[in-house]
Amino acid sequence: MDFIVNIIYYVVPFLFLLGVLVFVHEFGHYIIAKITGVKVAEFSIGFGKMLWGKTDSSGTLWKVSAVPLGGYCKFLGDTDAASSGNDSSELSEEDKKYAFAFQNPFKKLAIVIGGPAFNYLFAVVVFACIFTTFGKMEFPPVIGSVIENSPAAKAGIKAKDKIVSVDGRKVKSFNEFRQEIEMSTSGEVKLVLMRGKKELKLNVKLAPVVVGENKEQSKKPMLGVTSVTEIEFSPTKMTFFEAVKEAFVECYNISAVTLRGVGQMITGKRNTDELGGIVRIAEMSGDITKTSSWIDFLVFMALLSINLGLINLFPIPMLDGGHVVIYLIEIILRREINEQAKEYIFKFGFFLLIALMVLATYNDFARLFNRWFS
C-alpha cells in the first residue's frame, strides 16, 4: 500500500511537472521556428522508443517517448535532436529553404533562445496569476522564534527582532533574509536588526543546525531562526499590470540568486554537494504534494522553469547557450564555423554534461541515503 501511495505522491507529480516544463521549453523552439519559416520534423516529450505519435498537416511528428526525462524539437535536415549536425545529401534545393542548418545565424539564434524564453514566460504567467488572484504573499522579515543553541541564540537574537539588512543588503521579506543567509560563504554575517526602536548591529558566525520533521542536519549555513508564522501571509492587492511587473521582478531575483550560487561553486566558495538532479526534483515535488497546497506546487514549477531556462543559457556546448555562443561568433565573423570544429565542441559539451549529470545524481542518492538512514 505504501508503494502505491509513494507512486501517487512522488512519481505522478514528478512526471506531470517535468512533462509540462519540457513541453513549454520545446514549444518555445517550435513556435519561433514556425514563425521564421523553419520546418520542425519531430516534437518529442521524452527520449527513446516512441509510445505514441501523430503527424500533423505541416509534416511535424508529435510524439511521446518511453524515457520521460526530457524532450527535443528536431528540425528538418538535423542528424540529431541537439542540432549538432546535419545531413543535406537527401534534401532538395526546395527543402533547404526550410532546413535549420541552411538558415542565417540570426534565425538560428532566435530559435535557440525561444526555448529558455518560454520557460521564463511560463514563470511570469504563473507568478502574475498568483499575484493577481491572491496578492503578493510574503513573510515579514521578523524573527518568530530562535532555535536553542543555534548561532542566533548565541548572538543574542530574540523573537520579534526585525531584520533590516544582511551584509549590507537590505531585506524586505523573511524569504530574502533566508536567501542572503544561505548565499553566505564566509561563515559569518553582519546583521542590522531593530528591537523596538533600538538598532542592533551584530556579527554572527553561521553553522549547520538541525532542522525539519525528520531531524535531518542541513549542510547549508544557517542562523537558526524561524519566521513569525508558517501560515499567515500579508497579501497586497495588485492590479494585473502590477502583478506582471512583480512577476518579472521575482524571475529576476530568482535568476540572480541562482547565478550567485553557481558562481560560488565555480570559485570554490560553495560546496558542489548542493547540486541536484532529476532524483532531487522528484523528491521535492513529492514532498510538496504530500505536505503543501497546489499553489506551492505551481510556485515550485515556476521556480524550476526559471532554472531550466537559465541553465540552458549557460555557454556549454550541447545546451542552448552553447549554440548561442556559436551563432554569435558566426554573426561577428560573417561566416560559419568549420563543421569539424563544431563536432569537437559538441563532443566536449556532451562529456561535460555527462560529468555534471553524474555528479548531480551522486548528490541526489547521497542525500536520499542520509534522509532514509540518518
C-alpha positions in Angstrom: 0.0 0.0 0.0 2.9 2.4 0.9 4.4 1.7 -2.5 1.2 2.8 -4.3 0.9 5.9 -2.1 4.5 6.8 -2.9 3.9 6.4 -6.7 0.9 8.8 -6.3 2.8 11.3 -4.3 6.2 11.2 -6.0 6.1 9.6 -9.4 2.9 11.1 -10.8 3.5 14.8 -9.8 7.1 14.5 -11.0 6.1 13.2 -14.4 3.4 15.9 -14.7 5.8 18.6 -13.7 8.6 17.5 -16.0 6.2 16.9 -18.9 4.8 20.4 -18.6 8.2 22.1 -18.3 9.7 20.1 -21.2 6.7 20.9 -23.4 7.0 24.6 -22.6 10.7 24.7 -23.4 10.4 22.8 -26.6 7.3 24.6 -27.7 9.4 27.8 -27.5 11.8 26.4 -30.0 8.9 25.1 -32.1 6.8 28.3 -32.3 9.8 30.5 -33.2 10.9 28.0 -35.8 7.4 28.2 -37.4 7.4 32.0 -37.3 10.8 32.1 -39.0 9.9 29.6 -41.7 11.9 26.6 -40.4 10.2 23.1 -40.7 10.0 21.0 -37.5 10.4 17.3 -38.3 9.7 15.9 -34.8 8.4 17.3 -31.4 9.0 14.7 -28.7 8.3 14.6 -25.0 10.8 12.0 -23.7 13.5 10.1 -25.4 13.9 6.6 -26.9 11.2 4.4 -28.2 8.0 6.2 -29.4 4.9 5.2 -27.4 2.5 7.5 -29.2 2.8 9.7 -32.3 0.8 11.7 -34.8 1.9 13.7 -37.8 0.2 17.0 -38.4 -0.7 18.7 -41.7 2.7 20.5 -41.8 4.7 17.3 -41.5 5.7 17.5 -37.8 5.6 14.2 -35.9 4.3 14.9 -32.4 5.2 12.0 -30.1 5.6 10.8 -26.6 8.6 8.6 -26.0 9.5 5.9 -23.4 12.1 7.8 -21.3 10.3 10.8 -19.8 13.4 12.7 -18.7 13.4 15.5 -21.2 12.4 16.1 -24.8 13.5 17.6 -28.1 12.5 19.6 -31.1 14.2 18.1 -34.2 14.3 20.3 -37.3 14.4 19.3 -41.0 17.9 18.2 -42.0 19.2 17.7 -38.5 21.0 14.4 -37.7 20.2 14.5 -34.0 17.9 16.2 -31.5 20.6 18.7 -30.4 21.0 20.2 -33.9 24.8 19.5 -33.6 24.9 18.1 -37.2 23.0 18.0 -40.4 22.7 15.7 -43.5 22.0 17.7 -46.6 22.5 14.8 -49.1 18.9 13.9 -49.1 17.5 17.4 -49.1 16.3 19.1 -52.3 17.0 22.7 -53.0 13.4 23.5 -52.0 13.8 21.6 -48.7 17.0 23.6 -47.9 14.8 26.7 -47.7 13.1 25.2 -44.6 16.0 23.3 -43.1 17.5 24.7 -39.8 21.1 24.2 -41.0 20.7 26.5 -44.0 19.2 29.4 -42.2 21.1 32.6 -41.4 22.6 32.8 -37.8 20.1 35.4 -36.7 17.2 33.0 -37.3 19.1 30.2 -35.6 19.8 32.4 -32.7 16.1 33.4 -32.3 15.0 29.7 -32.5 17.6 28.6 -29.9 16.7 31.4 -27.4 13.0 30.6 -27.9 13.1 27.6 -25.5 14.6 29.4 -22.5 12.5 32.5 -23.2 9.3 30.4 -23.0 10.5 28.9 -19.7 10.7 32.4 -18.3 7.4 33.4 -19.9 5.7 30.4 -18.2 7.1 31.5 -14.8 5.9 35.1 -15.4 2.4 33.9 -16.2 2.3 31.6 -13.1 3.5 34.3 -10.7 1.3 37.0 -12.3 -1.8 34.8 -12.0 -1.0 34.1 -8.3 -0.2 37.7 -7.5 -3.4 38.9 -9.2 -5.6 36.3 -7.6 -4.1 36.1 -4.1 -1.9 39.1 -3.8 1.9 39.3 -3.1 2.2 37.0 -0.1 5.4 37.2 1.9 6.5 36.6 5.4 7.7 39.9 7.0 11.5 40.0 7.9 10.7 39.4 11.6 12.1 36.6 13.9 9.3 34.3 15.1 11.5 32.0 17.3 15.1 31.3 17.9 16.4 27.7 17.9 18.1 26.7 21.1 21.9 26.6 21.0 21.9 28.0 17.4 24.2 30.8 16.2 21.3 33.2 16.5 20.7 32.2 20.2 24.4 32.6 21.0 24.5 36.0 19.3 21.6 37.2 21.5 18.9 37.4 18.8 15.4 37.3 20.1 11.9 36.7 18.8 10.2 39.8 17.3 13.5 41.3 16.3 13.2 42.8 12.8 15.9 42.2 10.2 17.0 45.3 8.4 20.0 44.1 6.4 22.4 41.2 5.9 26.0 42.0 4.9 24.8 45.5 3.8 22.0 44.1 1.7 18.6 45.3 2.8 15.9 42.7 3.1 12.1 43.2 2.7 10.9 39.7 3.5 11.9 36.7 5.5 12.5 34.8 2.3 15.0 37.4 1.1 16.6 37.2 4.5 16.8 33.4 4.3 18.3 33.6 0.8 21.0 36.0 1.9 22.0 33.7 4.8 22.1 30.7 2.6 24.2 32.6 0.0 26.8 33.5 2.6 30.2 31.8 2.1 32.4 33.4 4.7 30.8 31.6 7.6 29.9 35.0 9.2 27.3 37.6 8.5 26.8 41.2 9.6 23.2 41.8 10.6 21.4 45.0 11.3 18.3 44.4 13.5 15.6 46.6 15.0 14.4 45.6 18.5 11.6 48.0 19.1 13.1 51.4 18.4 16.6 50.3 19.1 19.0 49.4 16.2 21.4 46.5 16.8 24.5 45.6 14.8 25.7 42.0 15.2 28.4 39.9 13.7 27.1 36.3 13.7 29.1 33.1 12.9 27.0 30.6 11.0 26.8 26.9 11.5 24.7 23.9 10.3 21.7 23.4 12.6 19.2 20.5 13.0 16.0 21.4 11.1 12.9 19.6 9.6 10.3 16.9 10.8 12.7 14.1 10.3 15.6 15.7 12.2 17.9 16.0 9.2 21.0 18.1 9.7 21.3 20.7 7.0 24.6 21.4 5.3 23.6 24.9 4.4 24.8 27.9 6.5 22.0 28.5 9.0 21.3 31.2 11.5 18.8 29.1 13.5 15.6 31.2 13.4 12.1 30.8 12.1 9.6 33.3 10.6 6.7 34.8 12.5 4.3 32.1 11.4 4.1 29.4 8.7 0.6 30.1 7.6 -0.1 33.8 8.0 0.5 36.0 5.0 0.1 39.7 4.3 -1.3 39.8 0.8 -1.1 43.1 -1.1 -3.8 43.7 -3.7 -2.4 44.2 -7.1 -3.7 45.2 -10.5 -2.9 42.9 -13.5 -0.1 45.2 -14.7 1.4 45.5 -11.1 1.3 41.7 -10.9 3.0 41.2 -14.2 5.7 43.7 -13.2 6.2 42.0 -9.9 6.4 38.6 -11.7 9.3 39.9 -13.8 11.0 41.1 -10.6 10.5 37.7 -9.0 12.0 36.0 -12.0 15.0 38.4 -12.0 15.6 37.9 -8.3 15.5 34.1 -8.6 17.9 34.1 -11.5 20.3 36.5 -9.7 20.4 34.2 -6.6 20.9 31.1 -8.8 23.8 32.8 -10.7 25.4 33.9 -7.5 25.2 30.3 -6.2 26.7 28.8 -9.4 29.5 31.4 -9.3 30.3 30.5 -5.8 30.5 26.8 -6.8 32.8 27.6 -9.7 35.1 29.7 -7.5 35.1 27.0 -4.7 33.3 29.2 -2.2 30.3 26.9 -2.1 30.3 23.1 -2.0 29.1 21.3 -5.1 27.1 18.8 -3.0 24.2 21.3 -3.2 23.9 20.5 -6.9 20.8 18.4 -7.6 19.3 16.5 -10.5 16.3 14.5 -11.6 16.0 12.5 -8.4 16.1 15.6 -6.2 13.4 17.2 -8.3 11.2 14.1 -7.9 11.9 14.1 -4.2 10.9 17.8 -3.8 7.8 17.6 -6.0 6.6 14.6 -3.9 7.3 16.3 -0.6 5.4 19.4 -1.8 2.5 17.3 -3.0 2.3 15.5 0.4 2.6 18.5 2.7 1.7 21.6 0.8 -1.0 23.2 -1.4 -1.4 23.3 -5.2 -0.2 26.9 -5.1 3.1 25.8 -3.6 3.3 23.2 -6.4 2.7 25.9 -9.0 5.4 28.1 -7.5 7.8 25.1 -7.5 7.0 24.6 -11.2 7.7 28.3 -11.9 11.0 28.1 -9.9 12.1 25.0 -11.9 11.1 26.6 -15.2 13.3 29.6 -14.4 16.2 27.3 -13.5 15.6 25.2 -16.7 15.7 28.3 -18.8 18.7 29.8 -17.1 20.8 26.6 -17.1 20.0 26.1 -20.8 21.5 29.5 -21.5 24.9 28.6 -19.9 27.6 28.7 -22.6 28.0 24.9 -22.6 28.1 23.1 -25.9 25.0 20.8 -26.4 22.9 23.3 -24.4 21.1 26.2 -25.9 23.7 28.6 -24.5 26.4 26.8 -26.4 24.5 27.2 -29.7 24.0 30.9 -28.8 27.8 31.4 -28.5 28.4 29.7 -31.8 25.8 31.7 -33.7 27.1 35.0 -32.1 30.6 34.1 -33.3 29.3 33.4 -36.8 27.5 36.7 -36.8 30.7 38.5 -35.8 32.9 36.6 -38.3 30.2 36.7 -41.0 30.9 33.0 -41.8 30.1 29.6 -40.5 32.4 27.8 -38.1 34.1 24.7 -39.6 31.9 21.6 -39.2 34.7 19.6 -37.8 35.4 22.2 -35.2 31.7 22.2 -34.2 31.9 18.4 -33.9 34.8 18.7 -31.4 33.0 21.4 -29.5 29.8 19.4 -29.1 31.7 16.3 -28.1 33.4 18.3 -25.3 30.0 19.6 -24.3 28.5 16.1 -24.2 31.2 14.8 -21.9 30.9 17.9 -19.7 27.1 17.4 -19.4 27.5 13.7 -18.6 30.0 14.6 -15.8 27.6 17.2 -14.4 24.7 14.6 -14.5 26.8 12.0 -12.7 27.8 14.5 -10.0 24.2 15.6 -9.6 22.9 12.0 -9.4 25.5 11.1 -6.9 24.5 14.0 -4.7 20.8 13.0 -5.1 21.4 9.5 -3.9 23.8 10.6 -1.1 21.1 13.0 0.1 18.4 10.2 -0.1 20.7 7.9 1.9 21.1 10.4 4.6 17.4 11.1 4.7 16.5 7.4 5.0 19.1 6.2 7.4 20.2 9.2 9.5 
